[in-house]
Amino acid sequence: MSEKKILIIAGDFVEDYELMVPYQVLQIIHEYEVVVACPGKVIGDKIQTSVHDMNPNYGTMTEKLGHKFTITENFNTIINEEYDGLYLPGGRSPEYLQYNRKLINLIKYFMENNKPICSVCHGPLLLLRTKMMNGKKISAFDSIKNDVLLSGAVYCDDDVVVDGNLVTGKSYLSHVQLLKEFIQLIEE
């Protein structure tokens, strides 16, 4: 087993694919220790995931219930220095997690220490709340483009963008390239 340890932050109505695929791939393929934490939850608590899809008949995405995911790490006892990478999935959870000051400080720690951060879809909302994204190139789901621009970051329409220690992507459809880039940063 690898000595690398990855932290995933997720909350209720996180995009199912954006949580499950990285959680499994990083453990199976690279044998990283991967833990999932959520502010306000402890080991054994569950979060509800959701599955989003685009339907040309609607002006926005559809949302269906995913499955219940069991939290594997206590958020309040996280020791930042123990982790080699941070993964921030999208879905609906970043909409409310972005107001958790302790979480934003955790993300700032990863930024300040140049540790790899990967974020996808609506996950970059959490990055923007650090106020450290000015001039950073970010890919994200189209609906948060204005948030990216208002933060001073540069919105990129590419599926995946790497800028220093940041890897960002549009959606779970970007997983292959997104995770390859994230893993490369972790292994450097």
N, C-alpha and C positions, 0 to 999 in steps of 0.2 A: 504494500500500500504506500502511496505517495505521502510525503510529509506535508504537503500543501493543504491548507484549510480555507474553504470558501464560505462566506456568509451570504445568505439570501435573505432579503427583507421582503416580506409579503403580508398582506392583510386581506380581510374579507373582500370578495369579489375581484381578487387578482385574476388575471387572465390565466386560465387553466394550463394551456400549452406553454405559456411563458414562464410558468413555475415548474411544471412537471418535466419538460424536455431538458432544460439545463440541470435540474436537480438529478435526473437519472444519468444523463450523458457525462457530466463531470465526475460522477462516482464510478460508473461502469468503465468508460473508456480510459480515463486518466487516473482512476482510483484516488481522487481527492477526497478528503473528508469534507462533506457538504452539510451545513446546518441551515435550518430555516427558523427565523425569529420574527415576531410581530409585537410591536408596542402594545402593552396591555394584556398580553397572553403569556402563558408559561408552557413548559414542556407538557405535552399531552393534550393541551387545548386544541380545538379544531378551528380552521378558517374555512369559509365557503368560497370555492372558486367559481368562476363563470367562464362561459365560452362565447366569444364574440365572432360575428361573421358579417360580411357585407352582403347586402341584398340590393340589387339595382332598383327594386320597387320602392325602397325607402330612402329617405334623405340622411339616414344615419345607420350605424351598425345595429344588428340585433343582439340580444343578450339572453343566454339560457343558463340555467344552473349547471355548474360543473359538479365536481365531487367535493367531499370534505377532506381537507388535508390536515394532517396532524403536525403541530409545531414541534420542532426537535431541539430548540434552544430557548432559554429564558432571556428575553430582550434586556431586562434590567441588570443582568449579570455579565453581559458581553464585555470582553476585554479586547479592545480594538487591536492591540499589538499581536494577538494570536492569529489574526487572519491575513492571508496572502492575497485575497481578492474579495470584491463585493459585487453582488449581482442584484439589480433592481428591476424586477419585472413590471409589466404594465397592467392593463385592465383598469378597474375602478379604484383599487386601493390607494394608488398614489394621490388621488384627489383629496383624501382625508389624512393620509399619513404625512403629507407635506407640512402639516401644522404641528408635528411633534418635534419639539426643540432638541430633545436628546438624539433623535434620529438624524436630524440635520447636522448636529455636531459630530456624529459618527461619520457621516459622509464627508464633512469638512476634514476630519482626521485622515481619511483615505486620500483626499485631494492634496492636503498639505504634505503628506508623506509619499506622494507619487506612487501609491499602490494601485493596481489595476481595478478599474470600475467598469462594469458592463451594465447598460440599461437599454430597455427596449420599449417601444410603443408610447405609453403614457408615463413610464418610469422616469424619463428625464425631468418630469415635474419636480421630482425630489432633488435632482441636481440643481435645478434653477433656484430652489429655495436657499441654497448655500450662499448665493450672491457671489459665487466664484467662477461663473461661466462666461464673463465678459470676454468676447473675442473667440471663445471656444467654438469649434465646429461640432454641430449636433444634428443627428438624424432622429426623427421621432414620428409618431403618427401625425398625419396632416392636421388633425383637429387641435393640436397644441402648438402649431406653427407660430401663432401670435404670441403665446407665452414665451417661446424661445426667443423671438425677436425682441420683445419688450425687456427681456433680461439682459440684453446686450450680447447674447450668443449669436452665432451665425447658423441659420437654419439651412441644412443641406437636404436635398430631395433624394439623395442616394439611399439605397437599402441599408447600407452599413457605412459608418464613418469612424475612423480612428483619429484621435487628436491627443497626442501624448499618452497619458495613462487611461484615457477614456475611450470606450468602444460603445457606440450607440447605434440603434437600429429602428427601422420603421415598425415592424410587427413580427409575429412568430414565423412568418414566411421567410424572414431573414436569418433564421436560426443557424443554418450551416455556416455561412460566412461569419456571422456574429460570434458564434462560439469558437470558431477557429482563431479569430483575431484575439479574443479574450484569453484563450488558452496560451497563445503565443506570448502575450504580455505576462501571464503568470509564470511561464517557464523561463523568461529572460532573467 
